[in-house]
């Protein structure tokens, strides 16, 4: 059986989490030689996240000056093109919607190298999120293998005239990562309810993010019996907003960026999540967590079918009233364990590896993920 070299592009922390499990699954295949190409988009946190899955960056794109999105995209396209010329992979694997993913797909396409797109087909059908919605749409015509996390994502791709035979529904690999991070003894139940907050979206920078920060402070003040933990993003601009708008409350903490395992185990003990993160939307679904999405739209519309999920934007009054309503109905604090959900069953990485093998003719087309048994209205708050 011939060995096949797969170059996996990793630039951001979410990519490291969602691809770490895939790299590990591919390295179990005797035909696969996997090289991880780091772009440096999110810096050292990528190495920390990959390390949690026993994976490390093998090759790094040359350092570049930070010149905004255009400078980032141009530098990554040139750097990844040079890496692919040197490595000569048989397949390039990219994930999601980052600038690193778009540059990796385009560099591979220009070099005549097939592209596999993990987490393909998510669509908000809007200009937001920026620039992620455009990045996903631009990757689609460049890819040869489309690994859609859900049937809805598959439908989006087919509607865009992507050949159905090139699309496989795998589930989302973040659910695999969540299961691994949650493995082991459960965290001890908390004595006080916990609200976890994350924020980082580019379209929320400035006043929208300040509104979120202000309402988090207001929520902590109105509910002194509840602890509020803001897991701040590594971007200094985001950290500065929360540092300026929060503070002075004993029950509100702005923590530095958390390692993935620690973050997951914090979510397991949480009672409410307020976030603009796509990955946290998926993790919250597997944990059956009440969730407020501080965005105007979401490309993970499957989450909205659940009665405990609310799309609230950055309207202070709507966030406060919705969060207060959830807190008023809380049961006793407990600990949650992840379970299969509409976004995945914990076997997406294996399906992804099998899909790559199918692409090379090493195995049959894998059985796809079918989430029909999941009922979003069936929430179990405590387990």
N, C-alpha and C positions, 0 to 999 in steps of 0.2 A: 504494500500500500504506500503510495508516494506521500511524502511529507508536504504539507501546505503551510506557507507562512502567512499568518494573519497579523496585520498591524492594527492595534487598537488605540484610537486617539482618545486621550483623557486630558481635559483642561480644567474642569471645574469640580468642585466638591460633589455636587449631585451626580456628575458623570462617574466619579471615582466610586461612589456608593453603588450605583446601578450597573457599572461595568466590572467592578471588582469580583462579583459573584460569577459573571460571565467568563472572565479570564480564567478563574479557578476551574470552571466547568470545562472549558476548552482544553486546558492543560491536562485534563484526565483522558483526552482522546489521543490515541497513539499516532494519528495522522497529522495532528496540529502542532505547529511551532508558533507560539504566540509571543509577539513583542509589543510592549506597552510604550507608546510614544507620548510623552508629556509635553504639553504646550506652555505650561506655566501660567495659564490664565488666572487661576485662583491661588497660585503660590504654594506654600508649604502644607496647607491644609489638605491638599490632594494626596500628598505622600502619607499623611496620617490616616486618611480615610481608606486608601488602598491597603495600608498595612494591616488594618483590621480584618482583611480577607486573605492575608498572606501573600499580597501582591505588591510589587514595586515597579517604578518606572525604569525601563531599560534604556531608552534614548530620550533626549530632551531637545526640543527645538531651541535654536540659539536665542539668547536674550535680545529684547528689542525695546525701544523707547515706547512709553505709553502716550499714544496720540489719539485717544478716543476710539470709538468703534471702527472708524475707517482705517486708522493706523493699525489697530489690533488685527482686523481682518486681513489687511494687506501683508503685514508681517508674518502672520500665521500661514497664509497661503504660500508665500515664498519659502518659509522655513519647512513646512510640511512637504512641499514639493521636493525640496532638496533631500529630506529624509527618505521619502519614498523612492527617489532615484537611487539612493544608496542601499536601502533595504530590499528593494524589489519584491514587495509582498505579493501574494496571490489574491489577497482580499484585504480591504480596509474596512474596519468596523468603527462606526460612529454612533453616538447616542444622543437622542433628544434634539435640542433646539439652540444650543449655544453657538457662539461665534467659532469656537474650536471645532464643533461638529460640522458647521457649514464649510469652513476652510478645509477640513479633512476630506469631506466628500468632493469638493470642487477640485482639490489638488489630485485626488485619486482619479477622478473622471478625466482630467486633462492629461494624466499619465497613462490612461487606458487600463486602469486597474479597477476591477469590480468593487462595488460598495455595498455593504450591508448596513441597514439603518435600524438600530434598536430604538424602540419606543416611537415607531413611525405612525403617522396618520392622525395625530391629535390636532384638532382644529377648533378655534374659537369662532371662525367665520367673521372676523373683525380685524381691525388694524392692531388691536391689543391682544395679548401682551407684546410689548415692543422690547427688543426686535425678534422675540422668540417665534411669534406666529409667522413672520416672513421667513425666518431661517428654516423652519420645518417645511414650508411650502417650496422653498428653493432646493432643499435636499431631495425632495421626492422624485423629480425627473432625473436626478443624477444617480439614484440608487438602483441596484440590480435585485436586491433582496430586501423586502420590507417586512420588518418584524413588528407587527401591530400589537399593542398590549390588550386591546379589547375588540369585540366585534364592531362597535361603533367606529373605532379608528380604522378598521379594515374597510367599512362602508365609505368613509371619507375618501380613502385612497382609490377605491374602485370608481367612485363618483368623479374623480379627477382623471379617469381613464388610465390608471395604473393597472396593468394586466393582473387579473385576479390570481392567476397561477403563481405570481411572484410575491404574493402577500400571504403571510402566515400569522395567525393569532397565537401569541405565546404567553400572554399575561405580562404583567410589569415586573421587571427584575427587582424593583425596590421592595416588593413583598418578600422575595427570597432573602434580601439583605435584612429586612426587618425580623424575619423568623430567626435568622442566625444571631442577630444582635440581642434578641430577647431570650435566647436559649440560656439555660442555667437557672439557678435559684431566683425566684421572683423578688423584686424589691419589696421592702417592708411597707405595709400600708401607712399612709400619712395620717396624722392626727387632724390636719386641717385640709380643706379643699385646695386644689392647685389649678391655676389658670396658666397655660403656657402660651407665650406670644412670640411670633417670628415675623420679620418684615425685611424685605430687600428689593422688591420689584422696581426696575428702573422708571416705570411710568408713575410710580408713587413718590419719587424723590421730590423733595421740597415740601410745599404746604400739605399735600395729601398725607405724607408720612408724619408730618407734625401733628395732623389731626388724629392719626392713630395713636401716636405717643401721648397726646393730651388725654384721649379718652381712656387709655390704659391707666393713667394716673387717677383719673376721675373714678374709674371702676374700683381701683384699690382703696381709694378714700371712702367710697360708699359701702364697701364690703370689707371691713377690717377683719372679719373672721376668715377671709380667703387670702391665700398667698398667691402673688402674681410673679411669675418668672419670665423675663424677657431674654430670650436666647439671641443675643445680638449678632448681626452679620459681621463678617470680617472687613467689610468696606468701611473705612474711617468716616465717610460722609453719613452713613447710616448710624454708626455708633454715636456720632456727635449729636444728631437729632434727638436720640433717646436720652443722652446724657443731659442735654439742655432742658428737655420737656418733662423728664421724670425726676424723681429723687425726693427725699424728705419723708418717705413713708417706710415704716418698719416692715410692712408686708409686701413691698415691691422691690425686686432685685433685678438689675441689669447685669446679666452674667456675660463673660466673654464667650466667644464661639465654643460650643461644646463638642467634644469628640462624638462620633456617631453612636457608639454603644451607650455612652452616658445619656445622649439625647433620647435614644429609644427608651431607655429604662426610666427616664423622666416622663416621657409620654405615657408609659404604662401606668404610672401613678397619678396622671392628670385627670381632671374632671371636665375641662373645657380647653379648646385650642382656638386661638385667634391667629390667622396666618394669611400670607399672600403666596405661600410656597406651593408649587404643584406637587412635589414629593410628599409634603406633609398632608396634603389632601388625601393621597393614596394611603399613607400610613394610618391616618385617622380612621379611614374606612375599615381597615383591617382590625383596628383596635376598638371599633364601634364607639368612637369619641364624638361628643357634641362639637361642632366645628363652625366657626365663623370665617368666611373667606373674604378678606379685605381687598377685593378686586371688583372691577365693573363687569368682568366676564371671566369665564374659565373654559379652557379647552378640555377639561375633565368633567364633562357634563353628567357623566354617570353618577358622580357623587351627589348631585343635586336632587336625585330621587329619594334620598333618605330624609326622614322627618327631622333629624337633628342637625342638618347641614343648611347653612344660611349664607347666601351671597349678599353681603352687606356693603360692598364698596368701601369708601373712606368717609362716609357720612357719620359724624360724631354721635348724633342722636340715635341713629339706627343701630350703630354698633353698641352703644351703651344700653339701650332698651332691650336689644336682643340678648346680649350677654347677661344682663341683670335677670331677664326672664329664665335663662338656663340656670343661673346660680340659685334662684329662688326655688327651683324644682329639684335640686340636687338630693340624691340619696346619700347614705353614709359613704365616706371615702373608701375606696378599695383599690385593687390592682387588676389590670386587664392583661389578657394574653392575646396576641394576634391570632386571627383566624382567616381562612380563605374568604375572599370578598370579590366584588365585581371587578377589581383591578388585578387579581392574581391569586394563585394557590400555593406559591412557594416553589414552583417547578419551572419558572420561566427561563432561568439560566440554562437548565438542561435542554429545554426545547430550543433555545437559541443555538446551543452547541450542535444539536441534531440538525437544525436548519442549515447551519454552515456546512455540516457534513453532507447533507442532501444537495446543497449547491455544488459541491465537488464530486458528487456521485458515490460517496462512501456509504451512504445508508438511505433508507426510504424516507419519503416526506414524513415529518413527525406528526403525531396526533396533536391537534390544536387545543388550546384552552377554551373551554365552554363554561361561562359563568351563569348559565340559566338557573342553577339551583339557588343562587344567592338572591335573597329578597331584601331590598334596601330598607323596607319598613320593619324588618325583624332585627331590632337592636337589643343587645343584652348589656346593659350598662356596667354591670360588675360580674366578674367571673372568679 
